Structure formats: C-alpha cells, structure tokens
Amino acid sequence: MPRDDILLPQGRRAVFEANFVAFRTLLVKEIRRFLRIWPQTLIPPAISMALYFAIFGAIIGRRIGEMAGFDYMEFIVPGLIMMSVITNAYANVSASFFSAKFQRSIEALLVSPTPNSVLLGGFIAGGVARGLAVAAIVTLMAAFFIEIRIHNWFVTLGMLLLTAVLFSLGGFINGLFADKFDDISIIPAFVLTPLTYLGGVFYALELLPDVWRTLSYFNPIVYVVASFRYGFFGYSGDVPVGLSFIAVAVFVVAFWFLSLWLLQRGTGLRT
C-alpha cells in the first residue's frame, strides 16, 4: 500500500495540514459564535416559521384547500424551509465578517499565511452550518403539521446545500462592502425579502397572469424553491429541475471567484 509521504511531498503535505487546521478553526469559531447566542440565532427563525405554519397553513390554508393538487400546508413547507436557509445563511456570514472588520480582528487573518480561499471557505462553511441547523429545526417543526416525505433525497439535499453556499457567499460580499452595521440589513430587507415572497413560496406560478409569470422566471429564488419542492413531492411546476441546479451552481461559482477577487483587492478592508 503506497505511503502518504510518497504520494504527497512533505512540503505540500505540511501546507495542506496547516490550511486544514486554519479552515477547521474558522469553522469551529463560526459554529460556536451562533451557538453561543442561540436564543438570537436559532429560536427567532423557529418562532417565525411556527407563525407561518399556524397562520398561512392552518388558518388561511383551510380556506384555500389545495394548491397544485397538494394540501396547502404541504405545499408551503418546502418554501418555508428554504426561506429559513436563505435568510440565516446570508445573515450569519454578513454579520460575522462585518464584525471581524469592525473589531479589526480580520487583519490578523489577512496578514497570516492563510490563503484567501481558506479564509473564505471558513466563513462560508459557518454560514452553511447555521443554515442547515435552522433548516433541521424548521423541518422538525413542520413534522408536527404534516407528514414529511422525500421524493428525491439527492435533489433535496443537493439544492439545500447549494442554496446555503450561494447565500452565504452573498452575505460575505455584503459584509465586504458594508461600512456600518445598518448596511448589512439593507440587502435582506430590500432585496432578499421581496424576492423570497415573490419566489413561489406561497403560490404556484401557473396561477399568475402570463406577464407576471414570465417576470417570475427572472427571480433566482423561484428555481431554488421549485427544485426543493420537487425533492419533497416530485412537483416543480414548469420549472426544470436540471436547469435550476445549473443556474444555482453557476451563481455559486461566480460568487466564489468574485468574493476571492474582492478579497484579493482588499475591497472594503483598506482604510
């Protein structure tokens, strides 16, 4: 059996181990950060989703009855789970990175030999961890209202992970450009929230007039919600699941390299 030190030269092995330690340290720090203040990071999303389930599902859902052939409560659950992932993954990275800038602790990382890709990966992994943690909580809550059944595990978990990565990257870019704490709430309030509510979480796209349905296809969250709903029920409306994965993956790659480029330039870091 070949030895590791033959396959991987000692120098490269040492660099790999050092980078892995740096990545793991950043990830553990990020996880401890949101777990330390869990009443602010994990409980509010759970309460918000409980209200959505109670009001839109149990109360309004009784009047609506069905949506696209599914009980209305079942129909909105995938969208509500994805909504929680989007907002929490984004918020975790934008707030954490801006706090590091504000406290000037980011400078210690920037002058260290840690590559920018490792630094970026650590923050993104922390956002993904919080997004997935909140998704698990919301899914457990949903189990009290409906029977959770998964049509396609690969689509469900794949889109869940890609979405958490994508919006964590978006939060990182927001944190880079933010000059004050108010700046990290502008994008969620004026961009993410409208796009989420218009992303097919509470309705099927085929109910919209032709003009509004066409405009909806320019909303990236439509593809996220539709493909995640397909993972649950095998239904995505007229949004192709393959196209959704391609679109989200392209955005992930583009945001990753954009973040690295901005980090290399020192955008928002140099005073």
C-alpha positions, 0 to 999 in steps of 0.5 A: 500500500503506497505511503502518504509521504510518497504520494504527497511531498512533505512540503505540500503535505505540511501546507495542506495540514496547516490550511486544514487546521486554519479552515477547521478553526474558522469553522469551529469559531463560526459554529460556536459564535451562533451557538453561543447566542442561540436564543438570537440565532436559532429560536427567532427563525423557529418562532417565525416559521411556527407563525407561518405554519399556524397562520398561512397553513392552518388558518388561511390554508383551510380556506384555500384547500389545495394548491397544485393538487397538494394540501396547502400546508404541504405545499408551503413547507418546502418554501418555508424551509428554504426561506429559513436557509436563505435568510440565516445563511446570508445573515450569519456570514454578513454579520460575522465578517462585518464584525471581524472588520469592525473589531479589526480582528480580520487583519490578523487573518489577512496578514497570516499565511492563510490563503484567501480561499481558506479564509473564505471557505471558513466563513462560508462553511459557518454560514452553511452550518447555521443554515442547515441547523435552522433548516433541521429545526424548521423541518422538525417543526413542520413534522408536527403539521404534516407528514414529511416525505422525500421524493428525491433525497439527492435533489433535496439535499443537493439544492439545500446545500447549494442554496446555503453556499450561494447565500452565504457567499452573498452575505460575505460580499455584503459584509465586504462592502458594508461600512456600518452595521445598518448596511448589512440589513439593507440587502435582506430587507430590500432585496432578499425579502421581496424576492423570497415572497415573490419566489413561489413560496406561497403560490404556484406560478401557473396561477399568475397572469402570463406577464407576471409569470414570465417576470417570475422566471427572472427571480433566482429564488423561484428555481431554488424553491421549485427544485426543493419542492420537487425533492419533497413531492416530485412537483416543480411546476414548469420549472426544470429541475436540471436547469435550476441546479445549473443556474444555482451552481453557476451563481455559486461559482461566480460568487466564489471567484468574485468574493476571492477577487474582492478579497484579493483587492482588499475591497472594503478592508483598506482604510 
